[in-house]
């Protein structure tokens, strides 16, 4: 299990909408893709399998 403090969060280079917090952040591990709201990073985050995340992003 990966602890939150061990995750390396990043935002898309396409997230430059004028509001620097108008985005989600993603952190990946071999088994899980973690997604959180960049406006309040203290809130719980979502966790997806890489396959589920790829499927979601391909439809977004």
Biopython code that builds the backbone (N, CA, C, O; Angstrom):
import numpy as np
from Bio.PDB.StructureBuilder import StructureBuilder

atoms = [
    (1, "UNK", "N", (0.843, -1.182, 0.000)),
    (1, "UNK", "CA", (0.000, 0.000, 0.000)),
    (1, "UNK", "C", (0.888, 1.245, 0.000)),
    (1, "UNK", "O", (1.865, 1.325, 0.745)),
    (2, "UNK", "N", (0.541, 2.194, -0.831)),
    (2, "UNK", "CA", (1.288, 3.446, -0.925)),
    (2, "UNK", "C", (0.657, 4.483, -0.008)),
    (2, "UNK", "O", (-0.558, 4.682, -0.035)),
    (3, "UNK", "N", (1.469, 5.139, 0.799)),
    (3, "UNK", "CA", (0.975, 6.206, 1.664)),
    (3, "UNK", "C", (0.905, 7.498, 0.865)),
    (3, "UNK", "O", (1.721, 7.737, -0.026)),
    (4, "UNK", "N", (-0.069, 8.320, 1.189)),
    (4, "UNK", "CA", (-0.279, 9.580, 0.463)),
    (4, "UNK", "C", (0.990, 10.421, 0.400)),
    (4, "UNK", "O", (1.256, 11.056, -0.620)),
    (5, "UNK", "N", (1.768, 10.436, 1.463)),
    (5, "UNK", "CA", (2.984, 11.257, 1.485)),
    (5, "UNK", "C", (4.037, 10.764, 0.497)),
    (5, "UNK", "O", (4.957, 11.508, 0.160)),
    (6, "UNK", "N", (3.916, 9.519, 0.027)),
    (6, "UNK", "CA", (4.869, 8.956, -0.927)),
    (6, "UNK", "C", (4.490, 9.236, -2.378)),
    (6, "UNK", "O", (5.293, 8.997, -3.280)),
    (7, "UNK", "N", (3.288, 9.734, -2.614)),
    (7, "UNK", "CA", (2.818, 9.956, -3.976)),
    (7, "UNK", "C", (3.404, 11.238, -4.552)),
    (7, "UNK", "O", (3.570, 12.231, -3.844)),
    (8, "UNK", "N", (3.713, 11.206, -5.840)),
    (8, "UNK", "CA", (4.200, 12.393, -6.551)),
    (8, "UNK", "C", (3.073, 12.902, -7.445)),
    (8, "UNK", "O", (2.813, 12.345, -8.511)),
    (9, "UNK", "N", (2.415, 13.957, -7.001)),
    (9, "UNK", "CA", (1.250, 14.506, -7.690)),
    (9, "UNK", "C", (1.675, 15.453, -8.804)),
    (9, "UNK", "O", (2.671, 16.166, -8.686)),
    (10, "UNK", "N", (0.896, 15.449, -9.898)),
    (10, "UNK", "CA", (1.157, 16.374, -11.001)),
    (10, "UNK", "C", (-0.147, 16.766, -11.659)),
    (10, "UNK", "O", (-1.160, 16.079, -11.526)),
    (11, "UNK", "N", (-0.108, 17.897, -12.381)),
    (11, "UNK", "CA", (-1.248, 18.373, -13.170)),
    (11, "UNK", "C", (-0.861, 18.349, -14.640)),
    (11, "UNK", "O", (0.320, 18.390, -14.985)),
    (12, "UNK", "N", (-1.851, 18.283, -15.484)),
    (12, "UNK", "CA", (-1.626, 18.319, -16.922)),
    (12, "UNK", "C", (-1.045, 19.659, -17.346)),
    (12, "UNK", "O", (-1.353, 20.694, -16.755)),
    (13, "UNK", "N", (-0.216, 19.633, -18.361)),
    (13, "UNK", "CA", (0.300, 20.886, -18.921)),
    (13, "UNK", "C", (-0.821, 21.677, -19.597)),
    (13, "UNK", "O", (-0.643, 22.860, -19.889)),
    (14, "UNK", "N", (-1.959, 21.054, -19.849)),
    (14, "UNK", "CA", (-3.105, 21.727, -20.454)),
    (14, "UNK", "C", (-3.984, 22.417, -19.416)),
    (14, "UNK", "O", (-5.023, 22.970, -19.776)),
    (15, "UNK", "N", (-3.606, 22.402, -18.152)),
    (15, "UNK", "CA", (-4.463, 22.945, -17.095)),
    (15, "UNK", "C", (-4.256, 24.428, -16.854)),
    (15, "UNK", "O", (-4.643, 24.930, -15.799)),
    (16, "UNK", "N", (-3.669, 25.138, -17.781)),
    (16, "UNK", "CA", (-3.426, 26.572, -17.625)),
    (16, "UNK", "C", (-4.649, 27.356, -18.085)),
    (16, "UNK", "O", (-4.647, 27.952, -19.163)),
    (17, "UNK", "N", (-5.697, 27.352, -17.257)),
    (17, "UNK", "CA", (-6.951, 28.014, -17.626)),
    (17, "UNK", "C", (-7.079, 29.408, -17.038)),
    (17, "UNK", "O", (-8.153, 30.005, -17.112)),
    (18, "UNK", "N", (-6.028, 29.934, -16.464)),
    (18, "UNK", "CA", (-6.108, 31.229, -15.814)),
    (18, "UNK", "C", (-6.279, 31.092, -14.314)),
    (18, "UNK", "O", (-5.788, 31.926, -13.552)),
    (19, "UNK", "N", (-6.968, 30.052, -13.886)),
    (19, "UNK", "CA", (-7.109, 29.750, -12.458)),
    (19, "UNK", "C", (-6.234, 28.545, -12.171)),
    (19, "UNK", "O", (-6.563, 27.426, -12.565)),
    (20, "UNK", "N", (-5.129, 28.765, -11.492)),
    (20, "UNK", "CA", (-4.155, 27.689, -11.315)),
    (20, "UNK", "C", (-4.696, 26.505, -10.526)),
    (20, "UNK", "O", (-4.102, 25.428, -10.551)),
    (21, "UNK", "N", (-5.814, 26.685, -9.828)),
    (21, "UNK", "CA", (-6.390, 25.585, -9.054)),
    (21, "UNK", "C", (-7.567, 24.925, -9.750)),
    (21, "UNK", "O", (-8.264, 24.114, -9.141)),
    (22, "UNK", "N", (-7.801, 25.251, -11.002)),
    (22, "UNK", "CA", (-8.946, 24.735, -11.742)),
    (22, "UNK", "C", (-8.567, 23.435, -12.439)),
    (22, "UNK", "O", (-8.555, 23.365, -13.668)),
    (23, "UNK", "N", (-8.261, 22.422, -11.666)),
    (23, "UNK", "CA", (-7.768, 21.186, -12.265)),
    (23, "UNK", "C", (-7.808, 20.062, -11.238)),
    (23, "UNK", "O", (-8.092, 20.279, -10.060)),
    (24, "UNK", "N", (-7.519, 18.869, -11.712)),
    (24, "UNK", "CA", (-7.274, 17.746, -10.818)),
    (24, "UNK", "C", (-5.792, 17.426, -10.862)),
    (24, "UNK", "O", (-5.097, 17.788, -11.811)),
    (25, "UNK", "N", (-5.319, 16.756, -9.842)),
    (25, "UNK", "CA", (-3.943, 16.289, -9.801)),
    (25, "UNK", "C", (-3.964, 14.770, -9.833)),
    (25, "UNK", "O", (-4.896, 14.140, -9.333)),
    (26, "UNK", "N", (-2.936, 14.194, -10.420)),
    (26, "UNK", "CA", (-2.840, 12.746, -10.583)),
    (26, "UNK", "C", (-1.507, 12.275, -10.028)),
    (26, "UNK", "O", (-0.486, 12.949, -10.176)),
    (27, "UNK", "N", (-1.525, 11.119, -9.393)),
    (27, "UNK", "CA", (-0.299, 10.450, -8.951)),
    (27, "UNK", "C", (-0.427, 8.985, -9.347)),
    (27, "UNK", "O", (-1.466, 8.366, -9.115)),
    (28, "UNK", "N", (0.606, 8.435, -9.934)),
    (28, "UNK", "CA", (0.529, 7.056, -10.407)),
    (28, "UNK", "C", (1.486, 6.151, -9.649)),
    (28, "UNK", "O", (2.579, 6.555, -9.252)),
    (29, "UNK", "N", (1.045, 4.924, -9.463)),
    (29, "UNK", "CA", (1.876, 3.837, -8.973)),
    (29, "UNK", "C", (1.656, 2.689, -9.950)),
    (29, "UNK", "O", (0.752, 2.778, -10.781)),
    (30, "UNK", "N", (2.429, 1.629, -9.890)),
    (30, "UNK", "CA", (2.221, 0.538, -10.842)),
    (30, "UNK", "C", (0.802, -0.045, -10.817)),
    (30, "UNK", "O", (0.306, -0.485, -11.854)),
    (31, "UNK", "N", (0.150, -0.057, -9.664)),
    (31, "UNK", "CA", (-1.158, -0.696, -9.554)),
    (31, "UNK", "C", (-2.332, 0.267, -9.475)),
    (31, "UNK", "O", (-3.480, -0.161, -9.596)),
    (32, "UNK", "N", (-2.075, 1.566, -9.274)),
    (32, "UNK", "CA", (-3.164, 2.501, -9.000)),
    (32, "UNK", "C", (-2.885, 3.876, -9.584)),
    (32, "UNK", "O", (-1.748, 4.347, -9.598)),
    (33, "UNK", "N", (-3.958, 4.515, -10.070)),
    (33, "UNK", "CA", (-3.902, 5.922, -10.474)),
    (33, "UNK", "C", (-4.749, 6.682, -9.459)),
    (33, "UNK", "O", (-5.946, 6.427, -9.326)),
    (34, "UNK", "N", (-4.130, 7.608, -8.750)),
    (34, "UNK", "CA", (-4.794, 8.405, -7.724)),
    (34, "UNK", "C", (-5.146, 9.762, -8.325)),
    (34, "UNK", "O", (-4.344, 10.352, -9.049)),
    (35, "UNK", "N", (-6.352, 10.258, -8.023)),
    (35, "UNK", "CA", (-6.829, 11.532, -8.568)),
    (35, "UNK", "C", (-7.410, 12.349, -7.422)),
    (35, "UNK", "O", (-8.188, 11.840, -6.615)),
    (36, "UNK", "N", (-7.019, 13.639, -7.359)),
    (36, "UNK", "CA", (-7.552, 14.504, -6.309)),
    (36, "UNK", "C", (-7.851, 15.890, -6.872)),
    (36, "UNK", "O", (-7.350, 16.273, -7.929)),
    (37, "UNK", "N", (-8.675, 16.626, -6.146)),
    (37, "UNK", "CA", (-9.025, 17.998, -6.495)),
    (37, "UNK", "C", (-7.870, 18.909, -6.105)),
    (37, "UNK", "O", (-7.414, 18.881, -4.962)),
    (38, "UNK", "N", (-7.400, 19.706, -7.039)),
    (38, "UNK", "CA", (-6.266, 20.586, -6.745)),
    (38, "UNK", "C", (-6.663, 21.783, -5.883)),
    (38, "UNK", "O", (-5.793, 22.447, -5.318)),
    (39, "UNK", "N", (-7.970, 22.071, -5.771)),
    (39, "UNK", "CA", (-8.404, 23.219, -4.968)),
    (39, "UNK", "C", (-8.248, 22.966, -3.472)),
    (39, "UNK", "O", (-8.003, 23.898, -2.706)),
    (40, "UNK", "N", (-8.390, 21.708, -3.054)),
    (40, "UNK", "CA", (-8.214, 21.358, -1.639)),
    (40, "UNK", "C", (-7.602, 19.967, -1.571)),
    (40, "UNK", "O", (-8.319, 18.966, -1.549)),
    (41, "UNK", "N", (-6.310, 19.910, -1.538)),
    (41, "UNK", "CA", (-5.590, 18.633, -1.588)),
    (41, "UNK", "C", (-5.712, 17.834, -0.295)),
    (41, "UNK", "O", (-5.236, 16.701, -0.225)),
    (42, "UNK", "N", (-6.340, 18.405, 0.724)),
    (42, "UNK", "CA", (-6.550, 17.668, 1.976)),
    (42, "UNK", "C", (-7.756, 16.740, 1.893)),
    (42, "UNK", "O", (-7.898, 15.831, 2.711)),
    (43, "UNK", "N", (-8.618, 16.963, 0.919)),
    (43, "UNK", "CA", (-9.793, 16.109, 0.755)),
    (43, "UNK", "C", (-9.373, 14.716, 0.302)),
    (43, "UNK", "O", (-8.281, 14.546, -0.241)),
    (44, "UNK", "N", (-10.233, 13.711, 0.520)),
    (44, "UNK", "CA", (-9.905, 12.360, 0.049)),
    (44, "UNK", "C", (-9.737, 12.332, -1.468)),
    (44, "UNK", "O", (-10.295, 13.168, -2.180)),
    (45, "UNK", "N", (-8.978, 11.381, -1.944)),
    (45, "UNK", "CA", (-8.780, 11.254, -3.390)),
    (45, "UNK", "C", (-9.418, 9.964, -3.892)),
    (45, "UNK", "O", (-9.728, 9.063, -3.114)),
    (46, "UNK", "N", (-9.605, 9.894, -5.196)),
    (46, "UNK", "CA", (-10.131, 8.699, -5.845)),
    (46, "UNK", "C", (-8.972, 7.824, -6.285)),
    (46, "UNK", "O", (-7.876, 8.320, -6.542)),
    (47, "UNK", "N", (-9.213, 6.528, -6.370)),
    (47, "UNK", "CA", (-8.184, 5.598, -6.827)),
    (47, "UNK", "C", (-8.787, 4.684, -7.889)),
    (47, "UNK", "O", (-9.865, 4.122, -7.699)),
    (48, "UNK", "N", (-8.081, 4.543, -9.003)),
    (48, "UNK", "CA", (-8.517, 3.728, -10.128)),
    (48, "UNK", "C", (-7.429, 2.728, -10.493)),
    (48, "UNK", "O", (-6.250, 2.954, -10.221)),
    (49, "UNK", "N", (-7.827, 1.631, -11.107)),
    (49, "UNK", "CA", (-6.821, 0.775, -11.725)),
    (49, "UNK", "C", (-6.326, 1.509, -12.965)),
    (49, "UNK", "O", (-7.057, 2.330, -13.519)),
    (50, "UNK", "N", (-5.113, 1.237, -13.412)),
    (50, "UNK", "CA", (-4.648, 1.891, -14.642)),
    (50, "UNK", "C", (-5.590, 1.655, -15.826)),
    (50, "UNK", "O", (-5.800, 2.559, -16.635)),
    (51, "UNK", "N", (-6.151, 0.469, -15.935)),
    (51, "UNK", "CA", (-7.065, 0.168, -17.043)),
    (51, "UNK", "C", (-8.336, 1.016, -16.961)),
    (51, "UNK", "O", (-8.799, 1.546, -17.972)),
    (52, "UNK", "N", (-8.894, 1.142, -15.764)),
    (52, "UNK", "CA", (-10.103, 1.959, -15.594)),
    (52, "UNK", "C", (-9.811, 3.428, -15.891)),
    (52, "UNK", "O", (-10.620, 4.105, -16.524)),
    (53, "UNK", "N", (-8.665, 3.920, -15.440)),
    (53, "UNK", "CA", (-8.292, 5.316, -15.692)),
    (53, "UNK", "C", (-8.117, 5.558, -17.188)),
    (53, "UNK", "O", (-8.595, 6.566, -17.708)),
    (54, "UNK", "N", (-7.447, 4.661, -17.875)),
    (54, "UNK", "CA", (-7.251, 4.795, -19.321)),
    (54, "UNK", "C", (-8.596, 4.820, -20.042)),
    (54, "UNK", "O", (-8.794, 5.611, -20.964)),
    (55, "UNK", "N", (-9.508, 3.965, -19.627)),
    (55, "UNK", "CA", (-10.842, 3.955, -20.218)),
    (55, "UNK", "C", (-11.583, 5.255, -19.984)),
    (55, "UNK", "O", (-12.236, 5.769, -20.892)),
    (56, "UNK", "N", (-11.491, 5.790, -18.784)),
    (56, "UNK", "CA", (-12.137, 7.063, -18.468)),
    (56, "UNK", "C", (-11.559, 8.194, -19.303)),
    (56, "UNK", "O", (-12.305, 8.954, -19.921)),
    (57, "UNK", "N", (-10.240, 8.309, -19.326)),
    (57, "UNK", "CA", (-9.587, 9.404, -20.049)),
    (57, "UNK", "C", (-9.865, 9.316, -21.548)),
    (57, "UNK", "O", (-9.994, 10.345, -22.211)),
    (58, "UNK", "N", (-9.956, 8.122, -22.082)),
    (58, "UNK", "CA", (-10.215, 7.987, -23.523)),
    (58, "UNK", "C", (-11.609, 8.483, -23.894)),
    (58, "UNK", "O", (-11.854, 8.817, -25.053)),
    (59, "UNK", "N", (-12.523, 8.534, -22.933)),
    (59, "UNK", "CA", (-13.888, 8.997, -23.191)),
    (59, "UNK", "C", (-14.117, 10.443, -22.751)),
    (59, "UNK", "O", (-15.151, 11.029, -23.072)),
    (60, "UNK", "N", (-13.181, 11.012, -22.032)),
    (60, "UNK", "CA", (-13.354, 12.379, -21.499)),
    (60, "UNK", "C", (-13.031, 13.418, -22.550)),
    (60, "UNK", "O", (-13.121, 14.616, -22.281)),
]
sb = StructureBuilder()
sb.init_structure("model")
sb.init_model(0)
sb.init_chain("A")
sb.init_seg("    ")
for serial, (resi, resn, name, xyz) in enumerate(atoms, 1):
    if name == "N":
        sb.init_residue(resn, " ", resi, " ")
    sb.init_atom(name, np.array(xyz, "f"), 0.0, 1.0, " ", f" {name:<3s}", serial, name[0])
structure = sb.get_structure()
